Amino acid sequence: MDKKDKNSKLIHISDILISALGKYRPAMDTKMTRIWDIWDGAVGKPIAMNAKPESFKDGILIVNVSSSAWIHQLKFLEKEMILTINRQLDDQLVKQLRFKIGKILS
């Protein structure tokens, strides 16, 4: 089997997570896995290059941020970001954002 054949069978990680977590997690948590799909579009490219969602629990989305300067800036945008994220998720899942310095994975 060559490399091209292997890639044709790839499945997006969010599809795997939704399937796996659906058996063990409440529907709200499973629905929240979509955040990784909509993040860049919801927050815009400059923010997405410097901040990525890490985890979600009880309405709080933990976001890894590249620097303390970005944390400071994002605190001013928090309410607008929550509104946009929830609008794109079609649900009021995110109640609060918590920012921390961490790895930004693409």
C-alpha positions as CSV (number, residue, x, y, z in Angstrom):
1,M,0.0,0.0,0.0
2,D,1.5,3.3,-1.0
3,K,1.3,6.6,1.0
4,K,-1.6,8.0,-1.1
5,D,-3.8,5.0,-0.3
6,K,-3.1,5.4,3.5
7,N,-4.1,9.1,3.4
8,S,-7.4,8.4,1.7
9,K,-8.6,6.6,4.8
10,L,-7.8,9.3,7.3
11,I,-10.5,10.4,9.7
12,H,-10.6,13.8,11.4
13,I,-9.7,13.6,15.1
14,S,-12.9,15.5,16.1
15,D,-15.0,12.8,14.5
16,I,-13.1,10.1,16.5
17,L,-13.5,12.2,19.7
18,I,-17.2,12.7,19.2
19,S,-17.8,9.0,18.7
20,A,-15.6,7.9,21.6
21,L,-16.7,10.5,24.1
22,G,-20.4,10.1,23.2
23,K,-20.4,6.9,25.1
24,Y,-18.9,8.4,28.3
25,R,-19.5,12.1,28.4
26,P,-22.7,14.2,28.6
27,A,-24.0,15.5,25.3
28,M,-22.9,19.0,26.1
29,D,-19.2,17.9,26.5
30,T,-19.4,15.9,23.2
31,K,-20.9,18.9,21.4
32,M,-18.1,21.0,22.7
33,T,-15.5,19.0,20.8
34,R,-16.6,21.1,17.8
35,I,-14.7,24.1,19.3
36,W,-11.5,22.9,17.6
37,D,-13.2,23.0,14.2
38,I,-14.7,26.4,14.5
39,W,-12.0,28.2,16.6
40,D,-10.0,29.9,13.9
41,G,-13.1,31.2,12.2
42,A,-14.7,32.4,15.4
43,V,-11.8,34.3,16.8
44,G,-9.9,35.4,13.6
45,K,-6.5,34.5,12.3
46,P,-4.4,36.9,14.5
47,I,-5.9,35.5,17.7
48,A,-5.9,31.9,16.4
49,M,-2.2,32.2,15.8
50,N,-1.6,33.1,19.4
51,A,-4.4,31.3,21.3
52,K,-5.8,27.8,21.1
53,P,-8.5,26.0,23.1
54,E,-7.0,23.4,25.5
55,S,-9.9,22.0,27.5
56,F,-13.6,22.6,28.5
57,K,-15.4,21.8,31.7
58,D,-18.6,23.2,33.4
59,G,-18.9,26.1,30.9
60,I,-15.3,27.2,31.2
61,L,-13.1,27.0,28.1
62,I,-9.4,27.0,29.0
63,V,-7.3,28.6,26.3
64,N,-3.6,28.4,25.9
65,V,-2.0,31.7,24.9
66,S,1.4,32.5,23.6
67,S,2.3,35.3,26.0
68,S,1.1,37.4,28.9
69,A,0.6,40.4,26.5
70,W,-1.9,38.3,24.6
71,I,-3.6,37.2,27.8
72,H,-4.0,40.9,28.7
73,Q,-5.4,41.7,25.2
74,L,-7.8,38.7,25.1
75,K,-9.3,39.6,28.5
76,F,-10.7,42.8,26.9
77,L,-12.2,40.6,24.1
78,E,-13.5,37.8,26.3
79,K,-17.2,38.7,26.1
80,E,-17.2,39.2,22.4
81,M,-15.3,36.0,21.9
82,I,-17.8,34.0,24.0
83,L,-20.7,35.4,22.0
84,T,-19.1,34.5,18.7
85,I,-18.0,31.0,19.8
86,N,-21.5,30.2,21.1
87,R,-23.1,31.6,18.0
88,Q,-21.0,29.3,15.8
89,L,-21.6,26.3,18.1
90,D,-25.3,27.1,17.9
91,D,-25.6,26.7,21.7
92,Q,-24.7,28.7,24.8
93,L,-22.0,26.2,26.0
94,V,-19.2,28.6,26.8
95,K,-19.9,30.8,29.9
96,Q,-16.3,31.9,30.6
97,L,-12.8,31.9,29.1
98,R,-9.7,31.3,31.1
99,F,-6.4,32.2,29.6
100,K,-3.1,30.7,30.5
101,I,0.4,30.6,28.9
102,G,0.8,27.3,27.1
103,K,1.7,25.6,23.8
104,I,0.0,26.7,20.7
105,L,-0.5,23.7,18.5
106,S,-1.6,24.2,14.9
